């Protein structure tokens, strides 16, 4: 099981969890999109479109989540050091 307790932050940084709700939502979306694409949709073109979108959209969510978390951590650290 994943460690849901935040790691000890360095001085001037926020404590953030290892797994965020956005990451959990991205995984659930990817899995559900693949189930729908390959279990419900019959057209091959539609399967490909939903399958690709079900991978790209969650990947973008996870990337944006990591950028936001990094920005918050470094922004807070730079404010406390100045």
Phi, psi and omega in degrees: 000147183287152178280109182268355177279138180292147175289155179295122182285154173286160180305130178088005180242155175283150171276122180240145180289156178292325179240126181258162176302326179295323178291320178296316178298322179296318179294315179298318179297317180297316181294313180297322179296321179290322177298315179294315184298317186260350180250333187250317186277132182265329182288134184294323179294317179295322177299316181294316181297311181293321179297315179291316179298326180289346175260317184292313183299310177296327178295320178295318178301314181295321178295313179297320178300316181292324178294317179296314180298318180295317179298320179294318182293313182286328178295318179292320180295319182290329179290324181281336181277339184282000000 
